[in-house]
Amino acid sequence: ISISSSRTTTIYIKVTPSSGSTKTYTLKVSRGSSSSSNSDEAALRKLVVKYGSTSYDLMPAFDEDITDYYVVVPERASYITVTPTAKDSDAEIEVDGEWVDSGDASDRIDIDTSSSGNRIDIDVASPDGDEDQTYTVRVYRSDYSSGSGESTLDSLTIRTGRTSSSVS
């Protein structure tokens, strides 16, 4: 088996005992290197929240240095999925207590109508285990039921100055 010098190599080991019950083990092998530039990265480079196939914007917009976000989903949404992508592909990620591979969607996370929002924690640990970071997303369901359940502001213009009127 060839072990990559620049990233982790995943080896799958399939064991079938005489009982016939097959079990697959996953072994991740990486070469240590003092020049590894990403070994201490416990940060995300992307974070996506979806209900069904629709992505919803995080507020504020995602930035790896910001750790607290909120998102508003339609009232009809009873669950969401979260897709975290780590800066270092070998980082370990846990979404709402469940392990998720970088770039993969989490299992469905049930949400309710709590006015304080549904708190989802995304924990990221560097491959060497020395660094960790927690990102938090509060998910709110919109509380209006007309239309599509989604509203956006297309534009807003604010002008300064005085208004004058004359009466004749």
C-alpha distance (Angstrom), angle and dihedral (degrees) to the residues before:
residue distance angle dihedral
I1 . . .
S2 3.77 . .
I3 3.81 115.3 .
S4 3.80 114.7 -150.2
S5 3.79 115.3 -127.0
S6 3.79 94.8 -150.2
R7 3.80 104.3 44.3
T8 3.77 145.2 12.4
T9 3.80 118.2 -69.9
T10 3.80 115.8 -146.4
I11 3.80 116.8 -146.1
Y12 3.79 120.8 -169.4
I13 3.80 116.1 -152.1
K14 3.79 116.1 -164.4
V15 3.80 116.2 -161.0
T16 3.80 121.7 -169.7
P17 3.82 113.9 -178.1
S18 3.79 122.3 -162.3
S19 3.82 88.6 -93.5
G20 3.80 86.7 69.3
S21 3.82 96.0 -125.8
T22 3.82 103.5 134.2
K23 3.79 120.1 -151.1
T24 3.80 125.8 -173.6
Y25 3.80 121.0 -149.8
T26 3.79 124.0 -163.1
L27 3.79 119.8 -144.1
K28 3.80 120.1 -171.9
V29 3.79 114.9 -159.8
S30 3.79 125.5 -173.1
R31 3.76 132.6 170.4
G32 3.76 115.4 -121.4
S33 3.76 115.5 -124.3
S34 3.76 133.9 177.2
S35 3.81 88.3 -148.2
S36 3.81 95.6 56.9
S37 3.78 104.5 128.0
N38 3.79 96.8 -166.6
S39 3.82 102.7 42.6
D40 3.79 93.5 105.5
E41 3.80 98.8 42.3
A42 3.79 113.9 125.9
A43 3.78 96.7 164.3
L44 3.76 138.7 106.3
R45 3.79 122.9 -126.9
K46 3.80 94.1 -167.9
L47 3.80 137.8 17.9
V48 3.81 123.9 -173.5
V49 3.81 128.4 -174.1
K50 3.81 118.3 -163.2
Y51 3.76 139.5 -179.7
G52 3.79 107.1 -162.5
S53 3.79 106.5 -36.2
T54 3.81 95.6 -30.3
S55 3.82 121.6 100.0
Y56 3.80 118.6 -145.5
D57 3.80 124.9 -150.6
L58 3.76 119.1 -107.3
M59 3.78 115.2 -132.6
P60 2.93 116.0 -112.1
A61 3.81 96.2 28.5
F62 3.79 112.2 -98.8
D63 3.80 117.0 -80.9
E64 3.81 121.1 164.2
D65 3.81 90.4 -130.0
I66 3.82 94.1 55.2
T67 3.79 113.7 79.4
D68 3.82 104.4 178.9
Y69 3.80 122.5 69.9
Y70 3.76 142.1 156.6
V71 3.77 132.5 -154.7
V72 3.81 132.6 -169.2
V73 3.80 118.2 -143.1
P74 3.81 128.9 -176.9
E75 3.79 118.8 -77.8
R76 3.81 89.9 -114.3
A77 3.83 91.5 60.7
S78 3.79 111.0 109.7
Y79 3.80 95.5 171.3
I80 3.79 143.0 16.1
T81 3.77 136.9 -159.3
V82 3.78 125.0 -140.4
T83 3.80 123.6 -149.4
P84 3.81 112.0 -165.5
T85 3.80 120.2 -173.2
A86 3.80 115.6 -163.2
K87 3.80 124.7 -143.6
D88 3.79 86.7 -130.5
S89 3.81 110.2 47.0
D90 3.81 90.1 -148.7
A91 3.81 94.3 58.1
E92 3.79 117.0 115.8
I93 3.80 116.8 -120.3
E94 3.77 130.7 -165.6
V95 3.82 120.4 -171.3
D96 3.80 116.5 -165.2
G97 3.81 89.8 -22.6
E98 3.83 96.9 -47.3
W99 3.83 126.4 105.3
V100 3.81 114.7 -114.7
D101 3.81 128.9 -177.9
S102 3.79 116.2 -123.3
G103 3.81 109.6 -88.3
D104 3.83 94.2 15.4
A105 3.79 124.6 111.8
S106 3.78 119.1 -112.9
D107 3.77 121.6 -120.7
R108 3.79 114.1 -89.5
I109 3.79 112.8 -67.4
D110 3.81 113.1 -153.0
I111 3.79 116.0 -131.0
D112 3.77 130.3 -166.7
T113 3.79 135.8 -161.5
S114 3.80 95.5 -92.9
S115 3.81 110.8 154.5
S116 3.81 88.6 -143.4
G117 3.80 90.9 58.0
N118 3.76 130.3 -117.3
R119 3.79 110.0 -78.2
I120 3.79 116.1 -138.5
D121 3.81 117.9 -175.7
I122 3.79 120.9 -156.2
D123 3.81 110.5 -164.6
V124 3.81 118.6 -164.1
A125 3.82 123.3 -169.1
S126 3.80 124.2 -171.3
P127 3.81 116.6 -117.2
D128 3.80 91.1 -109.8
G129 3.82 90.8 50.6
D130 3.81 93.2 -126.0
E131 3.81 97.8 110.4
D132 3.79 134.4 43.2
Q133 3.79 135.7 177.0
T134 3.80 132.1 -172.3
Y135 3.79 121.6 -150.0
T136 3.80 117.5 -166.4
V137 3.80 126.5 -155.6
R138 3.80 121.4 -172.6
V139 3.78 111.3 -155.9
Y140 3.80 119.2 -153.9
R141 3.77 126.5 -173.2
S142 3.80 113.8 -139.9
D143 3.78 111.6 -110.5
Y144 3.78 100.5 -145.1
S145 3.77 124.6 88.8
S146 3.80 106.5 -165.1
G147 3.77 124.7 101.8
S148 3.78 120.3 -4.1
G149 3.79 93.2 -29.4
E150 3.77 90.8 -112.3
S151 3.80 130.0 94.3
T152 3.74 132.0 -179.3
L153 3.75 133.9 -179.4
D154 3.79 109.2 -125.1
S155 3.77 96.7 -168.8
L156 3.76 143.2 -11.3
T157 3.77 125.6 -166.2
I158 3.78 122.2 -165.3
R159 3.79 118.4 -170.7
T160 3.75 127.1 -170.8
G161 3.76 126.0 -150.4
R162 3.76 140.9 77.4
T163 3.71 127.7 -60.5
S164 3.76 116.6 -143.7
S165 3.73 130.6 -174.3
S166 3.73 131.7 -175.4
V167 3.74 128.7 -151.3
S168 3.79 117.7 -150.5
